Amino acid sequence: MKKARRILVGFKSPDDVVTLTDVACRIGARNATLYLTHVIELPDPTPLDAIVPELETTARKILAAGERLASKSGFKVTSKTLRAHDAGAALLDEMKEKKAELAVIGYHHRRSLGEFLLGTTAQHIARNAPCHLVCVIPPRK
């Protein structure tokens, strides 16, 4: 595989920023563009334009931290907060829209009841990604 020039990085939490940005920067080609993305995932009955200040603040902090790290490494960076009822579908749409050659996402070991029944966002993306995928799985604590 040649070095990717269009890389989508999907952040779930502030804990992901350093690791996922570092992996994307190590794998990416010189002058690659990183599309830093965070999804504010809202429950189905909640309108996507609902005001959720705490989640919006967290999203801004996550993306700002990723931007700082990636730009220090000399990459072109764009960042975007998405709002969706399904983070996996939103990230897949963004990969297609940006014509990503590579996506870098994280996986956490904590699983909710919904994830046991329906699967995780990472599983959904792994089954449907339109590009190469790197899934970073931290060691169990």
C-alpha positions as CSV (number, residue, x, y, z in Angstrom):
1,M,0.0,0.0,0.0
2,K,1.4,3.4,-0.9
3,K,1.4,6.1,1.8
4,A,-2.0,7.6,2.2
5,R,-2.6,11.3,1.3
6,R,-6.2,11.6,2.5
7,I,-6.6,10.3,6.0
8,L,-9.8,10.5,8.1
9,V,-9.1,10.3,11.9
10,G,-12.2,9.6,14.0
11,F,-12.0,10.6,17.6
12,K,-14.4,9.4,20.2
13,S,-12.9,10.9,23.4
14,P,-10.1,13.2,24.5
15,D,-8.2,10.0,25.5
16,D,-7.9,9.0,21.8
17,V,-6.4,12.2,20.4
18,V,-2.6,11.7,21.0
19,T,-2.5,8.1,20.0
20,L,-4.8,8.3,16.9
21,T,-3.1,11.5,15.6
22,D,0.3,10.0,16.1
23,V,-0.6,6.8,14.2
24,A,-2.1,8.9,11.3
25,C,1.0,11.1,11.1
26,R,3.3,8.0,11.1
27,I,1.4,6.3,8.3
28,G,0.6,9.3,6.2
29,A,2.5,10.5,3.2
30,R,4.4,13.9,3.3
31,N,1.9,16.7,2.7
32,A,-1.0,14.4,3.5
33,T,-4.3,15.9,4.6
34,L,-5.8,14.8,7.9
35,Y,-9.5,15.1,8.3
36,L,-10.0,15.1,12.0
37,T,-13.6,14.2,12.9
38,H,-15.6,13.9,16.1
39,V,-19.2,12.7,16.1
40,I,-21.7,14.0,18.6
41,E,-23.9,10.9,18.8
42,L,-27.4,11.7,19.9
43,P,-30.2,9.3,20.9
44,D,-32.8,8.6,18.2
45,P,-35.6,10.8,19.6
46,T,-33.3,13.8,20.0
47,P,-33.2,16.2,17.0
48,L,-29.8,16.5,15.5
49,D,-29.8,20.3,16.0
50,A,-30.5,20.0,19.7
51,I,-28.3,22.3,21.9
52,V,-25.9,20.2,23.9
53,P,-23.2,22.6,25.2
54,E,-21.2,20.1,27.2
55,L,-20.8,17.8,24.2
56,E,-20.1,20.7,21.8
57,T,-17.4,22.0,24.2
58,T,-15.8,18.5,24.4
59,A,-15.8,18.2,20.6
60,R,-14.1,21.6,20.2
61,K,-11.4,20.6,22.7
62,I,-10.8,17.2,21.1
63,L,-10.5,18.7,17.6
64,A,-8.3,21.6,18.8
65,A,-5.9,19.1,20.4
66,G,-5.7,17.0,17.3
67,E,-5.1,20.1,15.1
68,R,-2.2,21.2,17.3
69,L,-0.5,17.8,17.2
70,A,-1.0,17.2,13.4
71,S,0.1,20.7,12.4
72,K,3.3,20.3,14.4
73,S,4.1,17.3,12.2
74,G,3.6,19.3,9.0
75,F,0.3,17.9,7.9
76,K,-2.5,19.8,6.3
77,V,-5.4,19.6,8.8
78,T,-9.2,20.2,8.6
79,S,-11.5,19.3,11.4
80,K,-15.2,18.8,11.6
81,T,-17.8,17.9,14.2
82,L,-20.6,15.8,13.0
83,R,-24.0,15.2,14.6
84,A,-25.7,11.9,14.1
85,H,-27.8,9.2,15.6
86,D,-25.3,6.6,14.4
87,A,-21.6,7.5,14.6
88,G,-20.6,4.6,12.4
89,A,-22.8,5.7,9.5
90,A,-21.8,9.3,9.9
91,L,-18.1,8.4,9.8
92,L,-18.6,6.2,6.7
93,D,-20.4,9.0,4.9
94,E,-17.5,11.4,5.8
95,M,-14.9,8.9,4.5
96,K,-16.8,8.7,1.2
97,E,-17.3,12.5,1.0
98,K,-13.6,13.2,1.7
99,K,-12.5,10.3,-0.6
100,A,-10.3,9.0,2.3
101,E,-7.6,6.6,1.4
102,L,-7.2,5.6,5.0
103,A,-9.2,5.9,8.2
104,V,-7.8,5.7,11.7
105,I,-10.2,5.0,14.5
106,G,-10.0,3.8,18.1
107,Y,-11.7,1.0,19.9
108,H,-12.5,1.0,23.6
109,H,-13.0,-2.2,25.7
110,R,-16.1,-0.9,27.6
111,R,-19.3,-2.1,25.9
112,S,-22.8,-1.0,26.5
113,L,-25.9,-3.3,26.2
114,G,-26.6,-1.8,22.8
115,E,-23.1,-2.6,21.6
116,F,-23.6,-6.2,22.8
117,L,-26.8,-6.5,20.8
118,L,-26.0,-4.4,17.7
119,G,-22.2,-4.3,17.5
120,T,-19.8,-1.4,18.0
121,T,-19.1,1.5,15.8
122,A,-15.6,0.1,15.0
123,Q,-17.2,-3.2,13.9
124,H,-19.6,-1.4,11.6
125,I,-16.9,0.7,10.1
126,A,-14.6,-2.4,9.7
127,R,-17.3,-4.2,7.7
128,N,-18.2,-1.2,5.5
129,A,-15.2,1.1,5.2
130,P,-14.6,2.4,1.6
131,C,-10.9,2.7,2.3
132,H,-8.1,1.0,4.3
133,L,-8.7,1.1,8.0
134,V,-6.4,1.2,11.0
135,C,-8.2,0.4,14.3
136,V,-6.1,1.2,17.4
137,I,-7.0,-1.0,20.3
138,P,-5.4,0.0,23.6
139,P,-4.2,-2.7,26.0
140,R,-6.7,-3.9,28.6
141,K,-6.1,-2.4,32.0
